[in-house]
Amino acid sequence: MWLCAGRPTVYGGSILIDNRSRVAALASLTDTDRRLLALLSEQRVLTQTQLERLLPETPPRTLRYRSERLARFGLVGRSRPYREKGSAPFHYWPTRASDAFVRAEPVPRGGERSEPNPQFLQHAERLSELYVLLKVQAPTVGLHLQQFKREGAGREAFRADGHERALAPDALIHLRDEDGRGLLGFVELDLGTMSHARLKTKAAGYAGYAAEAAWAERHPFCPCLLFLTATERRVLAFLKLLSGLLEKQGRGSYYGRRRGFFDWFAATSCAHAREPERALVEAYWDGLAPAGGGLSLVDCLNKARAAYDATRAKEEAKQRAREAERARLRADAAALRAHLQEHTVRLGGHLSQFGSPGAAALGLLLAAGEPMTELEQDAFAAIVRQLDDDLLDAKPAPAPVPPTWSETQAVELLVDVYRRRQRTRLDELARRYGVGPLLRSHRNDLNKGELLSPTSWAALEGYAQRDHESRQEQERLRVAYLTRRDQDARDRKHQLGLTARIAHGRTAAFPLVDRERLRICGCCNEIAYPSAKPERDHYGTPVRRPAARCPFCSSSDLAPWDPGREPEVEYAALGVDLTSAGIDGSMHSHEGDEEEVFGL
């Protein structure tokens, strides 16, 4: 059939629109027309009265004319459902052409959509009424609508119990209260037509959503479930059904971890789906523990946010405490040093740029517990500059920070002070315990310009005590060896020539025994005497073997005997009396005799 270019053609009671007329209408749309189409595309169904409430700045007569014109050109569909009393207002919905125009997309193929059935229109109109109330009337109760997503836009996919599931509420609402706090809610609208199976499926979806904390992927807290239905009986039935499903999800050892998630989930219901204005302003809502109403919409939304607010308050308190601790650490060097010691911060690579003695000095400063002098505080500033920005983390900076000239000077002065302190300490320990290989090794390091590491410095007295005990054990082994050597020399006198036996007696065999039984430690240069008790071979025969390890340092790096050290065997090390009294009498306390104290 031929269609006129500028006017619609009536055929069989339906209005057929020429595509050219629709194009012309789209080209002539006013701002009011565009706002009408945008509202309808977003809300799907709106009545004439709802449009007038949403657009109060436009005269109702103008809105009626523009709506009728859009319907005449096939950009919106409209109908007037049956009402038992009075007449219902026109219900408008977008056509495919207007949907495509609003979204700036091409018109889909398949023709125009048919007129919605009355049940859908009624449900969609009541949901739109809730939108209008939240948009227009909610500010009177301290709420401001930020976002209203209908079923398609509010759908959320999640995974529960190994299955892909989806939550599709009738609407997802985002509001703000007078304090600017965000409030979230899932809206489910039931006009009494939802079957029990459908009701159970809805409840199971929300139970799984809460049990898996699926909301955490999209929202700061779980939106409150707002179930609007037609009767109090359905209110109680839904809340009872949902409570049972939540209990089932949280039962058993496997699901025990989910119980904490339920603290973030709130569900409420009321029986005013046909009168949503009462649900907005009156305290008719019931929670999961039904009490015959008593909750307002604001109470319900705040209840869903309670766990989030409590967690956030704890986090804010923790953050304030951290900020106060940061300020304290910045102001108190001693507290910062104790904090770094507690976290065992490692700055070896960052401190190495001060040189080996400087790194050791800063390590000693960092490990110390005594109050810091002014010089130490200046040097400690060099350590602080090598830390990351957040002092609480006690972590090194990502890359070493080049030291300043003043920091380098402070570290060099600190090295001199610590070197003198370590020399004095070594002298003191030498007078108390005698000179052993460990103390001698540390003295040599100081003479080379190095410093003792924090570990060596902390264990210095233990080293001296161990040297002293080892020296006593060494003396016992030496005395026992001398006794055995005299016997072994008598047994080997036949290996000597007659002249040697006449001239030196059994002492002529001492070098033979020493070469066979004694060794020199390659690490500490001490004499390694054999054990006082002879070993036995596999026949049970006593066998005398040289020592396998050094009694001082336990090293197995033993060199052959040096005959030039025979006087040490005869008269002990350097002729020093090994008793405590002899040691105290042979040491000198003044600095000029350090070499004599350490046998240098």
C-alpha positions in Angstrom: 0.0 0.0 0.0 1.2 3.5 -0.8 1.9 5.7 2.2 1.7 9.5 2.1 4.9 11.4 2.6 3.8 13.7 5.3 0.8 12.2 7.0 0.2 8.8 8.7 -2.2 6.3 7.0 -4.8 4.5 9.0 -5.3 0.9 8.1 -7.2 -1.7 10.1 -7.2 0.5 13.3 -3.4 0.8 13.4 -1.3 3.8 12.5 1.3 3.1 9.8 4.1 5.5 9.6 6.0 6.4 6.5 9.7 6.2 7.1 10.1 9.5 5.4 7.7 11.1 7.9 9.7 9.5 10.7 12.9 10.9 9.4 11.4 14.3 9.0 10.0 14.1 12.6 13.5 13.2 14.0 15.0 16.2 12.2 12.4 18.5 13.7 12.7 17.3 17.4 12.8 20.0 20.0 14.7 19.9 23.3 11.5 18.8 25.1 11.0 16.0 22.6 14.6 14.8 23.1 14.1 14.8 26.9 10.9 12.8 26.6 12.5 10.2 24.4 15.5 10.0 26.7 13.3 9.4 29.7 11.2 6.8 28.0 14.3 5.0 26.6 15.8 4.9 30.1 12.6 3.9 32.1 10.8 1.9 29.4 7.3 2.9 30.5 6.1 6.3 31.8 2.6 7.7 32.2 1.5 11.1 31.2 1.2 12.2 34.8 4.7 10.8 35.6 6.1 12.8 32.7 4.5 16.0 34.0 6.1 15.4 37.5 9.5 14.7 36.0 9.4 17.8 33.8 7.6 20.4 36.0 9.2 23.3 34.1 7.2 22.3 31.0 3.5 23.1 30.9 1.3 20.0 31.0 -0.5 21.0 27.9 2.8 21.2 26.0 3.8 17.8 27.3 0.5 16.3 26.1 0.9 17.8 22.7 4.5 16.8 22.3 3.8 13.2 23.5 0.8 12.9 21.1 2.9 14.2 18.2 5.7 11.7 19.0 3.2 8.9 19.1 1.7 10.0 15.8 5.0 9.8 14.1 5.8 6.4 15.5 8.6 7.4 17.9 6.7 6.3 21.0 4.0 3.8 21.6 1.0 4.5 23.9 -2.0 2.9 25.3 -4.6 3.5 28.1 -5.0 0.3 30.2 -8.3 -0.6 31.7 -9.0 0.7 35.2 -12.0 -0.4 37.4 -12.6 3.2 38.5 -12.1 6.3 36.4 -9.8 6.4 33.5 -6.1 5.6 33.4 -3.6 8.0 32.0 -1.8 7.3 28.7 1.1 4.9 29.2 4.1 5.6 26.9 6.9 3.4 25.8 9.8 3.9 23.3 9.7 2.3 19.9 12.7 0.7 18.3 13.3 3.8 16.2 13.4 6.2 19.2 15.6 3.7 21.2 18.1 3.7 18.3 17.9 7.5 18.0 18.7 8.0 21.7 21.6 5.5 21.6 22.8 6.9 18.3 22.6 3.4 16.8 21.0 2.2 13.5 17.4 1.0 13.7 17.4 -2.8 14.2 15.7 -5.1 11.6 12.6 -7.1 12.4 9.9 -4.4 12.4 8.4 -2.5 15.3 7.8 -4.1 18.7 4.2 -5.0 19.6 2.2 -3.4 22.3 3.2 -4.6 25.8 0.7 -6.8 27.6 -1.3 -5.2 30.5 0.6 -7.1 33.2 4.0 -5.9 32.0 2.6 -2.3 31.7 1.4 -2.4 35.2 4.6 -3.7 36.6 6.8 -1.3 34.6 4.5 1.6 35.5 4.8 0.9 39.2 8.6 0.6 38.9 8.6 3.9 37.1 6.5 5.4 39.8 9.2 4.4 42.3 11.7 6.2 40.1 9.6 9.3 40.0 9.2 9.3 43.7 12.9 8.9 44.3 13.6 11.6 41.8 11.0 14.1 42.9 9.9 13.3 46.5 12.9 11.6 48.1 14.6 14.9 49.0 11.8 15.5 51.5 13.1 12.5 53.5 16.8 13.4 53.1 17.6 11.2 50.1 18.8 12.3 46.6 18.7 9.9 43.7 22.1 9.6 41.9 21.4 6.6 39.6 18.5 4.3 38.8 19.3 1.2 36.7 16.6 -1.0 35.5 16.8 -4.8 35.0 19.0 -4.9 31.9 21.5 -2.3 33.2 21.5 -3.5 36.8 22.2 -7.2 35.9 25.3 -8.6 37.7 26.9 -11.9 36.8 28.8 -13.9 39.4 30.0 -17.4 40.2 28.7 -19.5 43.1 29.4 -23.1 44.0 31.2 -23.7 40.7 28.3 -22.4 38.5 27.9 -19.2 36.6 24.9 -17.2 37.9 23.4 -13.8 37.5 21.5 -11.4 39.7 18.9 -9.4 37.8 17.0 -7.0 40.1 14.1 -5.0 38.8 16.2 -1.9 39.6 19.5 -0.9 41.2 19.3 2.4 43.0 22.1 4.7 44.2 21.2 7.5 46.5 22.9 10.0 48.8 21.8 11.2 52.2 22.1 14.7 53.5 25.7 14.0 54.6 26.7 12.9 51.1 27.0 9.2 52.0 26.2 6.8 49.2 23.3 4.3 49.8 22.7 1.3 47.5 19.7 -0.9 47.0 18.4 -3.8 44.9 14.7 -3.3 44.2 12.4 -6.3 43.6 8.8 -5.4 42.8 6.1 -8.1 43.1 2.4 -7.1 42.5 1.3 -10.5 43.8 1.7 -12.3 40.5 5.1 -13.9 41.0 4.9 -17.7 41.4 6.4 -19.5 44.3 9.1 -21.1 42.1 10.0 -17.7 40.7 10.1 -16.2 44.2 12.4 -19.1 45.4 14.7 -18.6 42.5 15.0 -14.9 43.3 15.7 -15.6 46.9 18.3 -18.3 46.1 20.1 -15.8 43.8 20.5 -13.3 46.5 21.6 -15.9 49.1 24.3 -17.1 46.7 25.3 -13.5 45.9 25.7 -12.7 49.6 27.5 -16.0 50.4 30.1 -15.4 47.7 30.5 -11.6 48.5 30.0 -11.1 44.8 29.1 -7.4 45.4 32.8 -6.7 46.3 33.7 -6.8 42.6 31.4 -3.8 41.8 30.3 -2.0 45.0 32.0 -0.8 48.2 29.3 -2.7 50.2 26.4 -5.0 49.5 23.3 -3.1 48.3 20.2 -3.6 50.5 17.6 -5.9 49.1 14.3 -3.9 49.0 11.4 -6.4 48.2 8.1 -4.6 47.6 5.1 -6.9 47.4 1.4 -6.7 47.6 0.4 -8.4 51.0 1.9 -8.9 54.4 1.6 -12.6 53.9 3.9 -12.5 51.0 6.3 -10.3 53.0 6.6 -12.9 55.7 6.9 -15.8 53.2 9.7 -14.2 51.3 11.7 -13.2 54.4 11.3 -16.7 55.8 12.3 -18.3 52.6 15.4 -16.0 52.2 16.4 -16.6 55.9 16.3 -20.3 55.4 18.4 -20.1 52.2 21.0 -17.9 53.9 21.2 -20.4 56.8 21.7 -23.2 54.4 24.5 -21.4 52.6 26.3 -20.7 55.8 25.9 -24.2 57.3 28.8 -26.7 57.5 32.6 -26.5 57.8 33.1 -25.7 54.1 30.6 -22.8 54.1 31.7 -21.5 57.5 33.9 -18.9 55.9 30.8 -17.4 54.4 29.2 -16.4 57.7 31.3 -13.2 57.9 29.9 -12.2 54.4 26.4 -12.3 55.7 27.1 -9.4 58.1 27.3 -7.2 55.0 24.0 -8.3 53.6 20.7 -6.7 54.6 17.2 -7.6 53.2 14.0 -5.8 53.9 10.4 -6.1 52.6 7.1 -4.2 52.7 3.6 -4.7 51.4 3.2 -1.4 49.5 4.2 -2.3 45.9 1.0 -0.7 44.6 1.6 2.4 46.8 5.3 3.0 46.7 4.9 6.5 48.0 4.0 5.0 51.4 7.1 2.8 51.2 9.2 5.9 50.7 7.9 8.1 53.6 6.4 5.6 56.2 8.1 3.1 58.5 6.5 0.0 57.1 9.6 -2.1 56.3 10.5 -5.4 57.9 14.0 -7.0 58.1 15.1 -10.6 58.1 13.9 -10.9 61.7 10.3 -9.7 61.1 8.9 -7.4 63.7 5.8 -6.1 62.1 7.4 -3.2 60.4 9.0 -0.3 62.1 11.8 0.5 59.6 11.9 3.4 57.2 13.6 3.3 53.8 16.5 5.3 55.2 16.9 2.8 58.1 17.0 -0.1 55.6 19.6 1.5 53.4 21.7 2.5 56.4 21.5 -1.0 57.8 23.2 -2.3 54.6 25.9 0.2 55.0 26.6 -0.4 58.7 29.3 -3.1 58.2 31.1 -0.9 55.7 30.9 2.1 58.0 32.3 0.1 60.9 35.1 -1.3 58.7 35.9 2.2 57.4 35.9 3.7 60.9 38.5 1.1 62.0 40.6 1.7 58.9 40.4 5.5 59.5 41.4 5.1 63.1 44.2 2.8 62.1 45.3 5.4 59.5 45.3 8.2 62.1 47.4 6.1 64.4 49.8 5.4 61.5 50.0 9.1 60.8 50.7 9.9 64.4 53.4 7.2 64.5 55.0 8.6 61.3 55.1 12.0 62.9 56.7 10.6 66.1 59.3 8.7 64.1 60.2 11.9 62.1 60.6 13.9 65.2 62.5 11.3 67.4 65.7 9.8 66.0 65.9 7.3 68.9 62.4 6.1 68.3 63.1 5.7 64.6 66.2 3.7 65.3 64.3 1.4 67.6 61.6 1.0 64.9 64.3 0.1 62.3 65.8 -2.4 64.7 62.4 -4.0 65.4 61.9 -4.5 61.6 65.5 -5.6 61.0 65.8 -3.3 58.0 68.7 -4.2 55.7 70.5 -1.3 54.1 73.8 -3.0 53.1 73.6 -2.1 49.4 72.6 1.5 50.2 75.3 2.1 52.9 78.1 0.5 50.8 78.5 3.9 49.0 80.1 5.2 52.2 82.9 2.6 51.9 83.5 -0.5 53.9 84.4 1.3 57.2 81.6 3.8 56.8 79.0 1.1 56.1 80.3 -0.7 59.2 80.1 2.5 61.3 76.5 3.1 60.2 75.6 -0.5 60.9 77.0 -0.2 64.4 75.1 3.1 64.9 71.9 1.5 63.7 72.3 -1.6 66.0 73.3 0.4 69.1 70.9 1.1 72.0 72.7 4.0 73.8 71.5 7.6 73.4 73.0 9.2 70.3 75.6 11.9 70.5 75.3 15.0 68.2 77.8 13.4 65.8 75.8 10.2 65.8 72.6 12.1 65.1 74.3 13.8 62.1 75.5 10.4 60.8 72.0 8.8 61.5 70.5 11.4 59.1 72.5 9.7 56.3 70.7 6.4 57.2 67.3 8.1 57.2 67.9 9.4 53.7 68.4 5.9 52.4 64.9 4.8 53.6 61.7 4.8 51.6 59.2 7.6 52.0 56.9 5.7 54.4 59.0 5.3 57.6 56.5 2.8 59.0 57.3 0.3 56.3 61.0 0.4 57.3 62.1 -0.4 53.8 65.1 0.8 51.9 64.6 3.4 49.1 64.2 1.8 45.7 67.7 3.0 44.7 70.6 4.2 46.8 70.4 8.0 47.5 73.8 9.7 46.8 75.1 11.1 50.1 75.7 14.8 50.6 79.1 16.3 51.5 78.0 16.9 55.1 76.8 13.3 55.5 80.1 12.0 54.1 82.0 14.1 56.6 79.8 13.0 59.5 80.3 9.3 58.6 84.1 9.7 58.4 84.2 11.3 61.8 82.0 8.5 63.2 84.4 5.9 61.8 87.3 7.5 63.7 85.3 7.6 66.9 84.2 4.0 66.6 87.7 2.8 65.7 89.1 4.3 68.9 86.3 2.8 70.9 86.9 -0.6 69.4 90.6 -0.5 70.1 90.0 0.4 73.7 87.5 -2.4 74.1 90.0 -4.9 72.6 92.7 -3.8 75.0 90.3 -4.3 77.9 89.3 -7.8 76.8 93.0 -8.7 76.2 93.8 -7.8 79.8 90.9 -9.8 81.2 91.0 -12.9 79.0 94.4 -12.9 77.3 95.2 -12.6 73.6 93.6 -15.2 71.4 93.4 -15.6 67.6 90.0 -13.9 67.3 91.1 -10.8 69.2 94.3 -10.8 67.3 92.4 -11.0 64.0 90.1 -8.1 65.0 93.1 -6.0 66.0 94.7 -6.7 62.6 91.4 -5.5 60.9 91.5 -2.3 62.8 95.1 -1.7 61.9 94.1 -2.1 58.2 91.6 0.7 58.6 88.5 -1.5 58.9 85.9 -1.6 61.6 84.3 -4.5 63.4 80.9 -5.4 62.1 77.8 -5.0 64.3 77.7 -8.8 64.8 81.4 -9.1 65.7 81.2 -6.1 68.0 78.2 -7.5 69.9 79.9 -10.9 70.3 83.3 -9.5 71.1 83.4 -10.5 74.8 82.0 -14.0 73.8 84.9 -14.3 71.4 87.4 -13.4 74.1 85.9 -15.9 76.6 86.0 -18.6 74.0 89.6 -17.8 73.2 90.4 -18.0 76.9 88.7 -21.3 77.2 90.4 -22.6 74.1 93.7 -21.4 75.4 93.2 -23.3 78.6 92.3 -26.4 76.6 95.3 -25.8 74.4 97.5 -25.7 77.5 96.2 -29.0 78.7 96.8 -30.5 75.3 100.3 -29.1 75.2 101.3 -30.4 78.6 99.8 -33.9 77.7 101.7 -33.8 74.4 105.0 -33.0 76.1 104.6 -36.0 78.3 103.7 -38.3 75.4 106.5 -36.8 73.2 109.1 -37.6 75.8 107.9 -41.3 75.8 107.8 -41.4 72.0 111.3 -40.0 71.8 112.6 -42.8 74.1 110.8 -45.3 71.8 112.5 -43.9 68.7 116.0 -43.4 70.0 117.1 -46.3 67.8 116.2 -44.2 64.7 119.0 -41.7 65.7 122.7 -42.0 65.1 125.1 -42.8 68.0 126.6 -39.3 67.9 123.2 -37.6 68.2 122.2 -39.9 71.1 125.4 -39.2 72.9 125.3 -35.4 72.2 121.5 -34.7 72.8 120.0 -37.8 74.3 116.3 -38.4 73.7 115.7 -34.7 72.8 117.3 -35.4 69.5 114.1 -37.3 68.5 111.7 -34.5 69.4 111.7 -33.0 65.9 110.7 -36.4 64.5 107.7 -36.6 66.8 106.7 -33.0 66.3 106.8 -33.3 62.5 104.5 -36.4 62.7 102.0 -35.2 65.4 101.8 -31.4 65.2 100.1 -29.2 62.6 99.7 -25.4 62.1 96.2 -23.9 61.5 96.1 -22.1 58.2 93.3 -19.7 59.6 94.4 -18.6 63.0 98.1 -19.7 62.9 97.8 -21.6 66.2 99.4 -25.0 66.9 97.0 -27.9 66.6 97.9 -30.5 69.3 96.7 -34.1 69.0 94.0 -35.4 71.3 95.2 -36.6 74.8 93.5 -39.9 74.3 94.8 -42.1 71.5 92.5 -43.3 68.8 92.0 -47.0 68.0 92.1 -48.7 64.7 89.7 -51.4 63.6 91.8 -54.0 65.4 91.6 -52.1 68.7 95.2 -51.1 68.6 95.9 -47.6 70.1 97.0 -45.2 67.3 98.5 -41.7 67.7 97.3 -39.4 64.9 97.7 -35.6 64.4 94.8 -33.3 65.2 92.1 -33.0 62.5 90.8 -29.6 63.5 92.1 -26.5 65.1 91.0 -26.2 68.8 90.5 -22.4 68.4 88.7 -21.9 65.2 87.7 -25.5 64.4 89.2 -25.1 60.9 90.3 -28.2 59.1 92.8 -26.2 57.0 95.9 -27.5 58.8 99.4 -27.1 57.4 102.5 -29.2 58.1 104.6 -28.6 61.2 107.1 -25.6 61.2 110.2 -26.6 63.3 110.8 -22.9 64.0 107.9 -22.9 66.4 109.3 -25.6 68.7 110.0 -23.0 71.5 106.2 -22.4 71.7 105.7 -26.1 72.4 108.4 -26.1 75.1 107.5 -22.8 76.9 104.0 -22.0 75.7 103.0 -19.2 73.4 105.7 -16.4 73.4 106.5 -17.4 76.9 103.4 -15.7 78.4 102.1 -17.1 81.7 98.6 -18.5 80.9 97.2 -18.0 84.3 94.9 -15.0 85.0 97.4 -13.5 87.4 100.2 -13.9 84.9 98.2 -12.3 82.1 97.3 -9.3 84.3 100.9 -8.9 85.3 102.2 -9.0 81.7 99.8 -6.5 80.1 100.2 -2.8 79.8 97.3 -0.4 79.8 98.8 2.5 77.9 98.3 2.9 74.2 102.0 2.8 73.4 102.3 -0.8 74.4 99.4 -2.2 72.3 101.8 -4.2 70.1 103.3 -5.9 73.2 99.8 -6.8 74.5 98.8 -8.4 71.3 102.2 -10.0 70.6 102.8 -8.0 67.6 
